[in-house]
């Protein structure tokens, strides 16, 4: 991931934090929670871990929705946070599912024994 996109995400949340006077678009509780979420997502993006980025994005979206519902986050701020998060997520390769193992070819049930002798026959040993 390019470093600027990770910084964009953090900057969107952090611009209202710190020792500045309280802002009406982001409460202190929302800022703290979203900083944690964005730090998690940024770390996963820097590591190139697409699965962790997607999981962090789900958490961030959930927390943004909860903060919007409680009045801790304005609609405009929520839109900026989610847009920046989407940019970061888009810059990280999508998780790749592990390929399924190849199926085993059907056989007659009589394989070779531990000595390399062929199976076959009716299963009775003489």
N, C-alpha and C positions, 0 to 999 in steps of 0.2 A: 504494500500500500504506500502511496505517496504520503510523506509526512504532512504536507499542507492540509490534506483532507482531515486527518486525525486532529490537527490543531483547530480546524474550523469547528468541529463538533464540540471540543472543549471550550472554545472561545464563546460559542453561542450561549452556553450555560454560564460560564464564568463571568461574563461581562456585567452581570448584576450582583455578583458576590463580593465578598471581601469587606472592607471597612466602609464602603460607600453607604450613604443613607438608604433606608429600606425603599425598595421600588415596588410599585403596585402590580407590575406584571410578573413578579416572581417572588414568592415568600422565601424566607430563610430555610424553612423545612423543605420546600420544593427544591431549592438550590442545592441543599446538602444531598438529597436523594438523587437528583439528576446528575450531580457531579460524580457520585459513586457509579451510577449506571454508565455514564459516558467514559469514565476511566476504565471500566471493565471492557467496554466495547472497543475503545482505542487500543488497549493492550492486546486484545484478541486480533484486531486488524493489523497491528504492527507485527504480530507473530505469523500473520497469514493464515490464521485458523478460521476458515469460513464457517464451520459449524458453531464455534464459540461466538463469532460475530452475529450470526443469525439468532442464537439464543439470547445474546445481550440486547439485540434489537427488539425482540419480543418483550423482554423485561422493560426496556426503556419505553416502548409504546404503551405498555400497561400502566407504568408509573406516570407517564404524561397524562393519560386519560384520567387516572385517579386524581392527580393534582388539578387538572382542569375542573373536574366535578366538585372538588372541595374548595375551589376558588384560589388555590395557591399558585396558579399559573394562568396567564392570560392566553387567549386564543392565538394572538399574534406570536407570542413567545413559543407556544406549543408548536405552531407551524414551523418556526425557524429551527427549533430543536429537531423535529422530525425530518425536515428537509435535509439538514446537515447529517443526521444519522443515516438517511437513505443514501446520501452521496458516499459516505464512508463504506457502507455495506456493499454498494455497487462496485467499489474499487477493489474489493477482496474477492478472490476466486470463490465460486460457489463450492460447497462441500461436494465431494465425489463419493458416491456410494461404492462400497467394495464390490467387486464383481462376484457373482455367485459361482461356486465351484462347478467345474464341468461335470455333467452326469457320467456315471460309470456305465460303460457299455454292458448290455445284457450278456449274461453267460449261461452256461448250462448248470451252474452250481457246483461243478467239479473243477476246482482249481488245482494248482500244483501243490504238493505237500512240501514240507520243510526240506526235503532232500532233492527237490526239483523234478520229482517224478510226476507225470501227468495224472490227472484224475481219470475220469472215464469209467466205464464199467457200471456195475449196478450198486457200488458202494460197499460190496462185501469183500473182505480181504481173505484170500485163500492161504 
